[in-house]
C-alpha cells in the first residue's frame, strides 16, 4: 500500500487556513524533490502506484504483460504529449481530469516528472 | 461555438464575455477541447455521439460573489446552468449536465475548509473540498474527527450528500448535513437552519432552524447552487472491530438478518452487511476473484434461484457458508468488547451458526496495515473501488442501478432472483455473470442497498441492449416496491416516473416549486426528472 500511503501523506496541497481560496497553482511540496512529483502523488499514485493491485498498475500489467513496467514511474519510454492526452481525455476506466483539478502548468510538470532522465 | 438550446449565438457570446469579466478569461472554458473535459467519462452512450450529454461551456468561480454574478448573467440571457462540486460523480453522469448544452458551473476552485469544531464535532466546507482534502486537514491539524468517505475518496462531501450518497463512517451522508448556504436561481443567497439567523452561533449545531426545513430541497435538484455546507463528523473512537456470523444452513439468513437489525437499532453496531457466500462465490467483484463453482452457476441460472436445500447442501460440500452477516463496532475498548459479547450472545441463540470476531483496529490507523476494503469505514478516503473494478476487465466505465430493499433476508433472496431472471431473459451472459449474486450493503439503518454496475463496452449494440435491460430492471424493481435512490443522468426521468403516487404528486409539487423559484428554468434542468416549464413535455 506504499502508493496509497504516499497519496494520503502528501504535503498540504490545498489552502488549509480559513479564508484562503486555492487554485490549482503548483503547491509547495513537503517531500517531493522533483517538480510534478507532488501533483503526481496527489492525483495519480492512488491508481498508478507500485502496488500491483492498484487499478492503473493492474490495467497496465494486463495491457502490456510485462513488456514495459506496469508502474508508470518506472517507465522510460513515455512521451509528454501522450501523458497529457491520456490525463485530459481518460482511457477506459481512467476518467478525464479537468483544468480545475490539474492545471496545464501542473500537467506539464507531471509529464516532465514522468519523462525525466532516470538512472 | 455551440450555444445552449434556446440561446442565440449572439447572446451566448455576450454571456461568455460577461462570465469572463467576473471570473477571468482563463476560468471560462468554451473551446471544444476544454468543453470536452466536462463530458461524462463513463457515458452509457460510448461511441453514440448523438445521445451523449455535453456542456456548451464551463465556468469555474472561486467565490460566492462570483457564483451570484454568474447566475445573474445566466438569468439575463437564459443560459441553462448545471453545477458540479468536484465533478467526480462517476457512474451517475460525472460532470456532464442532465440537460445537454448547459453551462457547467465547476465549483472545484471553491475548496476552502472554513471551520472545524472539535467540541461540537462538525466541519463547514465549500463544495470543491474533496474527502481526501478533508481527511488530510483533519489529520494534519490533529482533529479527533472522521469524515465519512464513499468510494472513491476524491468526491465532495457536499456533492455526495446532496446526491444522497453513502459513506463508510456515517452511512447516510445526507443525514450528517448540518446547514447549507445556497445561491438561488435569481442570484440571491440563502442560509438554512440556524444560519438564517444573522448572528447565529448554532448554524451547524441545530439543523432545523425555525419554520419549514428546506435543506432537502437542494438535494438532487435544481433549486440552488450550494456554496457552503456543514457536516456533523464522527468522533474518532479508541478502536474499531468487527464480527462475522456464518451458517451452512441457507434459511438461517432470516433470523441472522433480524438479529443484526436488532443490534443496529440499539446502536450496538454502526454498519452491517448480509451475503450468501456460496451464491456470491462466483462474483468477480468485491475485491475477490470468481471461484468458478460450476454447481453454483447452475443453481443461479435456475429461474427460481435454486432451492434453499440445494444451496445448503452445496455450501456444506464446498465449505462455503450459505448465510453470512457481518458488522462493524466502534468506541472505547471496553464498550467494543461488551458490544462484541452482546452480539455473540445474540447470535448464539441461532443453532449451528459460527461467530467470528474480526481483527481489532486501534486509532490512529496506519492505512498500510489494514485491508483496503476497510479504509472507508475507518474514515480514510481511498481509491480501492477502482482496484476492485479493474479486475472485471477492460471497460469504458460503468453506470449504476442503485436499489433499496428492506433489511430482510426474503428481500435479498427475492431481489437477486428477480434480477437474475431478467438478466437471463436478456441473454447477456457477461452482464449476468458480472452481476453474479449481490450481497446487501447495510450502510443505511433501515434499508439494504443492492448496487448493480453496468459495464460499458466498445460494442454499441450491446450497450444499447444493456440500457434496455437497465430500464426493465428499474421497472420490475419499482413494481415490486423496491426503490432507486440515485440514478445516472440518462435514467433520471424514468426513476422519477416511478414515484407516481397520486398521479405523480411529488413531481407536480417539485414542478410548482421549480416554477416559483426558477422561473427561467436555468438551474440543473432535468435533474431528477424535474424540468422547467418551457422544457416540460405536455
Interface residues (C-beta under 8 A of the other chain):
Chain A: X1 X2 X4 X5 X7 X8 X10 X12 X14 X15 X16 X18 X19 X20 X21 X22 X23 X24 X42 X46 X47 X53 X54 X55 X56 X58 X59 X62 X88 X89 X90 X92 X93 X94 X95 X96 X97 X98 X99 X100 X101
Chain B: X29 X33 X34 X36 X37 X38 X39 X41 X42 X58 X60 X62 X63 X86 X87 X88 X90 X94 X95 X106 X108 X109 X110 X111 X112 X113 X114 X115 X128 X129 X132 X133 X135 X136 X137 X140 X141 X366 X367 X368 X372 X380 X381 X382 X383 X386 X387 X389 X390 X391 X394 X395 X396 X397
